[in-house]
């Protein structure tokens, strides 16, 4: 599963919740401790609505690359989400990497 790829990633934790898994940040930001994570897939925001969404939408065989930004201070401008200072995971599918 996609979340298996993140099990040992520094700054992130994978937890089971209901019928699926969610990815959370282990680092608090600006006085918050909600563990928020922004996701981008092929440079497009992806919203983790319910546990298991990432695993359902992205089989590991479809993933070409992953970039992890556990600190909101390190997130490149192209992956900033206004009003959400969170850790960020940017993922590219193999199909997305093959596009010019």
Secondary structure as UniProt FT lines:
FT   HELIX           2..6
FT   TURN            7..8
FT   TURN            10..11
FT   STRAND          12..17
FT   TURN            18..19
FT   STRAND          20..25
FT   TURN            30..31
FT   STRAND          37..41
FT   TURN            42..43
FT   STRAND          44..46
FT   TURN            51..52
FT   HELIX           53..57
FT   HELIX           60..62
FT   STRAND          63..69
FT   HELIX           72..74
FT   HELIX           77..79
FT   TURN            82..83
FT   STRAND          87..93
FT   HELIX           94..98
//
